[in-house]
C-alpha cells in the first residue's frame, strides 16, 4: 500500500494550510483542532486531546496482544517572522513554521490514513501530536498527563527534516542523536549610584565581565565525542541605558549543552557554582532560573534497527552524515519510557537552514516518510 496521488495532493494542501497559520509553543489550540478534524476520517478508536497542553493522540487498537507503537510529531511553530513570497506564507506577524513541524504533522496525517486502511493486527498504534517542542516543555507535560499511562508506548519513533543533507536521504544510527541543553538566566543585583560616585553603589559590571569568559571556558565545545560540553553566552545586559547611572543590576543568559544527561547535570552544577562565587565575592544578590531544558536524545539499538529496515525496504537512500547533532530535541524524554529512535531526512543541500526566516518544509518528503513509518508499524503490529 502507498499514498495515492489524491492523498498527496490533499496532504500537501493541508500542510500549507498549517504553514499559513503558525502557533508558537503553548498556544497551539487551533492547530490541535485542525489535527482533530483531520483524524476524524481516519477512524481511530480513541482520540485524547489537551494532553500536556494542546497535545493530541489518536489510538488504533487490535484484538490481539502486541506492542504499543507510537509515532510523534510537533504542533508548534517559532516566534520568528517569515520572509517569503509564498502564497501560503504565514498570516500571523512574528510567527512562522520555520522548523518543519507543519511537515512532520502532515507525515503523521498520512500515516493515519494508512492505518485506517489497514488496521493493526496485534498491539496498537498511536500517533502523537506533541505541543511545545521548541521550548523543551512539551514532552515532559505530555508524559506528566495522567492519560499518558493509557498509551504507555513500547516503541516511539520520530523524524526531523535536515537542511544541508541531500533531499530525501536518511541519517540514522544507534546511540546519541541530540545533545542535552538548558538555558540559565543569571540575574545579579547590587545598588545603583550616580555615575560621578560609583563607589557609593554596588556594581555588577566586573562580575558580569568575569562570568562571560569563565562560563564559556566550562564548555569549550569541540568534537562531539564523550565528554563534549558547550557553553554559549547568548545575551548580556548591564544596568540602565544612561550615562548618569552606575549600574545596579545585570542579566546574563547562557545556553549549556552536553552529550549526555549526566554531563549536562555536572556542567549546570559548575555554572551555578561559578555564578554563586562571583556574586558572593562582589557582594551581589543572585537569582538563577532554568529555561528551555532538553534531555539528551539517544536512539535505542532495537528501535533503530526497525527504522533501518523500513528505510531499506521503501528505498530511501542513506546519507553520509554523522550523528549526534549539537542541536537539542524534545523527543529525548520519550526515550525514558519506550524504546525510541529518531531519523533525520535530508531537506536539500542548499535548502534554507532550520529557523531561517525563509525556511519552508519540502513537500517531496511527505510520501517517502509516510511509507517509512507505515513500514515500521506494519513490521511491529502487522
N, C-alpha and C positions, 0 to 999 in steps of 0.2 A: 504494500500500500504506500501511497505517496500523496502529497497535496496535489489537488487538481489545479488547473490554470485559474479556475474561478476562485478557489481558495486563495491563491497567491495574490490575485487582484484585490480581493476583499481584505485580506490581511494587510497588504501594503497600504490600502486606503485607511484602515483602522490605525496603523502605525503613524501615519501622517496626521490623522485626527488627534492622536495623543501628543504628537510633537508640537502641534499648534496650541495646546492647552496645558503647558507645564505647571506642575505644582511642586514646591520645594518640601524638604523634609518636615514631616509633622502636619502638612497642610493638604494631603493627597486625597481629600474627600471626594471630589468629582472624578478623579482618576479611578478611585476604587469603585465608584458607581458605574463607570464605563466598563470596568472589568466584570462586575457582577452581571451587567446586561449582556455582555459578550458570552459569559459562561452559560446563560440560560439555554441556548441552543445546543449545548454540549451535554446536557442531561446528567450532571454529576449527582451522586446520591445525597450529598450534603454540601452546603457552602457556608463556611464560617466567615463572618465579617467582623470588622472593628477589632482585629487581632493586633494587640500591641500598638494600638492607634488606629490606622486606617487599613491594616493588613487584611487580605482576603485569601482564603484557602478553599479549594474545591477538592472533593474526595470522590473517587470511584472505587466501589467495593467489589469483591468477588465472594463466592460462596466457599471457596477452598482456602485452607491456611497457606500463608506465604508472607513474604516480606512487605513492609510498607516502604514505598519508594517515592521520595519527594523531589520535585524539581522546583527551583526557586528563581524568581526574577524580582526586580526592584521597581517600586512605584514612583520614586521621587526624581525631580529634576534639580537644577542648580540655580543659585541666585546670581546668575551671570546673564547679561543682556546678549541676545543672539544678534549677530551681524550677518545677515544674508538677504538675498532677494528671492528665496524660495517661496513658491505660492502657499506653502503650508508652514511658513516660519512662525515663530512664537507670537501669539497675540497678547502676551502678558509682559509688560515692560519689566526689565530687570530679571527675567526668569527664562530659562531655556533648557531643553533636553539636549545637553551638550556632552553627555557621557554615554548615551545609547540605551538608557533604560527603557525608552519607548520601544526600541527594537527588541530588547530582552523580553518585555511583556508580550510583544507580538509573537515571539517564538513560542512562549507558553500557550498563547491563544491557539496557535496552530497545533501544538501538541494536544491541547484539549479536544480539538476536532478529531484528531487521530484516535484518541482514547474513546471518544463517543462512538466511533465506527467499529472499534474492536476493543471491547472492554477487557479488563484483566481477567485471566483465568484462575489466578491464585493471588492471595495477598490483596493489596490495594495500591492505588496511585494517587498522589497528592500533587497539585500544582499550587505553589505558594507565591503570592504577590506581596513582598515584604515592604513595609514602609521605612522611611528614614534611614536608608543605607548610607547616604552621603555624610552624615554626621556621626555614624557609628552607633546610633542608639536603637535602630530598628530591630535587629536580630535579637538583642537582649530582651526587648519589650515583647516580641512575639513569643520567645521561649518562656518568659515570665507569665504570660497569659495562661490561666488555668486550663483553657481549652487545648493548649498545645499537647497536653498529655493524651488527648483524643487522637492526635496524629501520630506522635511517637515514632518518627521515621527510623527505619533500619539503615536506609541509604539516603543520601542527599546529594543532588547534583546541581551545578550551576555553570554558567558561562559568562564570559565578558569579551566584548569585541576589543581588538587591539590594533590601533593605527601603528604604522611602521612595519607591520608584518604583511607579506603578500596576501591579497584578498582571498579569503576562504581557506587559508591554510591554518592548521590547528597546532597550538603549542600546549603540550601536556606532558607531565612527568610526576611520579610519586614524590612525596616529601614536601618540603617547604615551597609554598606557591606565592604567598604575600607576607610582607613584614607586619609585625605588630607596631602600633603607633599610638601616641597620646599627645594632646596639646596641653601645655601648662601655662596658665596665666599667673604671673608673679607680680604682685602689687606691693610696692614699697611706700610707706608713709613716714614722713618726717614733719617738718614745720616750715611754712613759708616765712620769708622775711623780705624787707626792702633790699633791692639789688645793691644798694650802696653799703649795706651792713649784712652781708651774707652770714657772718659769724653769729648773728642773732637768731638764726634759724637752724634747722637740721636738714641738710640737702641730701637727697638720694643719688646725686649725679655720679659720684665716684663709685658707689656700689653698683649702679647700673652699668657704668663703663667697664668695671671688672667682671661683672657677671656675663656679659655677652661673649667675650673670648673664652672665659672659663667653662661656660656651658658647652660651647662649640667643641672645646677640647675633650669633653667627656664622650662625644660621639663623632670621631673624625671621618666616618664613612669608609670608603674604600671598596674592595671587592666583597661580593655577597657570599662570604664564607662563614663558617661557625664563628660566633663572636662579633659579627657585624653590628655596629651601632652608629647611629647618625643623629646629631642634634642640630636643628636648623632654627636660628632666630628669625622669626617672621614679622615681628613688629616691635617697636620700642617707642615709648613716649615719656617725655620728661617735663613736668611742671606745666605752666601756662604759656601760651604763645604771646609773651610780653617781655619787654626789656626791663621793666621796673620791678619784677618779682623774682627773687631767688626761689628755686623750686622746692616744693614740699612733698611732692609725690612723684612716683614713676611707675610705669607699667611695661612689662616685658612679656611677649608671647614667644614660646619656643616649642617646636614640634620635635618630639623624641621618637626614634624609630629603631627597632631591633629585629633580628631574625626570628627569635623565639620569645614566648611569653615570659620565660624565666629571665632572660637577658633584659627584656623590657622592664620588668619589675625592679631589677637591680639598677638599671640606668635611671629610672624615675626616682628611686631612693637616693641615688647620688646627686641628682639635680636638685632635689628638695633639700637635702642636707647642705649643699653648697649655697643655696639661697638663704637658708637659715643662718649660716655662718656669716655671710656678708651683711645681712640685716642686723644681726647682733653686734657685729664689730662696728657698724656705723650708727648704732643707736636708733634703728628704724623699726617701725611696725612692719609686719609681713602677713600677707594673705596669699595663699596659693589655691587655685581651683583647677580641676581637670576638665577637659573638653575633648570631643571627637576621639573617644577611646576605641581602638580597634584591636582585637586579639589577632594573633598570627593565624594565617590560613595555611593548613597543611593537607596535602592530598593523601588520603588513605590508600595504601597499595592495592587493596582489593577493589575499591570503588574506581580507582584509576584504571585498573585492568578492564573493568566493564566499559568505561568510556573509550579506552583504546581500541577494544574490539569493535565497538559501534562505529568509531571513526573509520576504521579499515573497511568495515562491511558496507558502509554507504559511500565509500570512495572519496573521503575528504583527505587531501594530501597533508603530510606533516610539515611543520615549519621548522627551520633551523633557528630556534630561539630558546635560550637557556632560562629556565626558572631557577630561583624565585625572582619576584619583582620587588623593587623598593616600595612601590605604592601599596597601600593597605586596602582591605576588602572586608566588609562586614559579614561575609559568608563564613568566616572562620569559626564563629561561635556555634554554628550548626554542627560543625565537626566535633564538638564536645558531646554531642548527643546522638550521632549517627556516623556511619562510615561515609565520609564526604569527599567529593573531588570536584574541582573546577577546571574547565578547559577554556583556553583563550583562542578566539578565532580572528584571524587577520582581517583588518578593515581596509588594507591597502598600504603600500609602502609610502605613498605620497599623500595619504589621506590626512586632513587636519587632525591634530592630536586631541585627545580627550581634554575636555574643559576649555578648549579653544572656542572663541565666540562664533566661529564659522563651521563648527563640527556638525555633521549630520550622519546618522546611522545608515550604513549601506544596506538597502533593501535586498540586495543579492544574497545576503547571509541568511535570510529567513528560511527558505526552503531547505538548504542543507542542514541547518541547525535543528529544525524540526525533525528531519529524518534521523539525525544522530540521536536526539533524545528519545524519539519513538523506538529506535532500535534498542536502546538501553532498557527502557521499561518493558519491551517485549521479552528481552532476554531474562529479565528478573521476575516478571509476573505473567508471562505467556501472552 
